[in-house]
Amino acid sequence: MSDTPCEELFQRLLALDHSRQEPWGPLHGVAVACYRLQHPASLAEGTHAFPLELLRTHVADGAGASRKLTERARRTNSHRVRRRENTTPAARADVPSGFAFTVAEVAVDGSFPAGGHPERVRSWARATLAAWSA
């Protein structure tokens, strides 16, 4: 596990995701959902429904199903629609804390190795759902 702060690790993962290469690119939506659900300052109040749905789909039906859901959401997302800025404080009562698996475990040594990456992301999704279900 890495001692690098979550935000820095997440930025490294995003760079890999944006390469659109296997195994990182196809799991971009799931990775973003996990990170946002584990970091309440990145969620505007009331915006956790889609990330939770995405993680449930990924865990239950696999990467192909979660990718389809992400693509559908991307097509319906309009950057022309002005969204309310997140002014919610980082600590909110509706957000769990203390996750069993985080971006640090996905990163392994900070490099997000390709071997086992999909399985680590699936574990991240499961842990995130478990915390939100508690």
C-alpha positions in Angstrom: 0.0 0.0 0.0 1.2 3.5 -0.8 1.7 6.4 1.6 0.8 8.9 -1.1 -2.3 10.9 -0.4 -5.5 9.8 -2.0 -5.9 12.8 -4.3 -2.4 12.3 -5.8 -3.1 8.6 -6.4 -6.4 9.4 -7.9 -4.8 11.9 -10.3 -2.3 9.2 -11.4 -5.2 6.8 -11.9 -7.1 9.4 -14.0 -4.0 9.8 -16.2 -4.0 6.0 -16.9 -7.8 6.0 -17.4 -7.6 8.8 -20.0 -5.1 6.7 -22.0 -8.2 4.5 -22.7 -5.9 1.5 -22.7 -6.7 -1.8 -21.0 -7.1 -2.4 -18.1 -7.5 1.2 -16.8 -9.6 3.0 -19.5 -12.6 0.8 -19.5 -12.9 1.1 -15.7 -12.8 4.9 -15.6 -16.4 5.4 -14.6 -16.2 2.8 -11.8 -13.0 4.4 -10.5 -14.5 7.9 -10.4 -17.6 6.6 -8.7 -15.6 4.8 -6.0 -13.4 7.8 -5.4 -16.2 10.3 -5.2 -18.3 8.1 -2.9 -15.3 7.7 -0.6 -14.4 11.5 -0.6 -17.5 13.4 0.4 -16.1 16.8 -0.6 -16.2 15.6 -4.3 -20.0 15.0 -4.1 -22.6 17.7 -4.2 -25.5 16.9 -1.8 -27.9 14.4 -3.3 -25.6 13.3 -6.2 -24.7 9.9 -4.9 -27.5 7.9 -6.6 -25.8 7.4 -10.0 -22.4 6.4 -8.6 -24.0 3.9 -6.3 -26.1 2.5 -9.2 -22.9 2.2 -11.3 -21.1 0.3 -8.6 -24.0 -2.0 -8.0 -24.1 -2.7 -11.8 -20.4 -3.3 -11.9 -20.3 -5.7 -9.0 -23.5 -7.6 -10.0 -23.1 -7.7 -13.8 -19.4 -6.9 -14.6 -17.4 -4.4 -16.4 -19.3 -4.6 -19.7 -22.6 -3.7 -18.0 -21.0 -0.8 -16.0 -19.3 0.5 -19.2 -22.7 0.6 -21.0 -24.3 2.5 -18.1 -21.4 5.0 -18.1 -21.6 5.5 -21.8 -25.4 6.1 -21.6 -24.8 8.7 -18.8 -22.1 10.3 -20.9 -24.4 10.7 -23.8 -27.1 12.3 -21.7 -24.7 14.6 -19.9 -24.8 18.1 -21.2 -22.0 20.5 -20.4 -24.4 23.3 -21.4 -26.5 22.7 -18.3 -25.1 24.7 -15.5 -24.9 22.6 -12.4 -24.9 23.9 -8.8 -21.4 24.2 -7.4 -20.5 21.9 -4.5 -20.5 24.1 -1.4 -21.2 21.2 1.0 -18.7 20.8 3.8 -16.5 17.7 3.6 -18.1 16.0 6.6 -21.7 15.2 6.0 -23.9 12.9 8.0 -25.1 10.9 4.9 -21.6 9.8 3.9 -19.9 6.9 5.5 -16.3 6.9 6.6 -13.7 4.2 7.1 -13.6 2.1 3.9 -12.0 -1.4 3.9 -10.5 -0.9 0.4 -9.4 2.4 -1.1 -7.5 3.9 -4.0 -4.3 3.2 -2.1 -5.0 -0.6 -2.4 -5.9 -0.2 -6.0 -2.5 1.6 -6.6 -0.5 -1.2 -4.9 2.9 0.5 -4.9 1.6 3.8 -6.4 1.9 2.6 -10.0 -1.5 0.9 -10.5 0.0 -2.2 -12.1 -2.0 -3.7 -14.9 -1.9 -7.2 -13.5 -4.9 -7.7 -11.2 -6.2 -4.1 -11.7 -9.8 -5.1 -12.7 -10.0 -7.3 -9.6 -8.7 -4.5 -7.3 -11.2 -2.1 -8.8 -14.0 -4.6 -8.2 -12.8 -5.0 -4.6 -12.9 -1.2 -4.3 -16.4 -1.1 -5.6 -17.6 -3.8 -3.2 -16.0 -2.0 -0.2 -17.5 1.3 -1.2 -21.0 -0.3 -1.6 -20.7 -2.1 1.7 -19.9 1.1 3.5 -22.8 3.0 1.9 -25.1 0.1 2.7 -24.2 0.0 6.4 
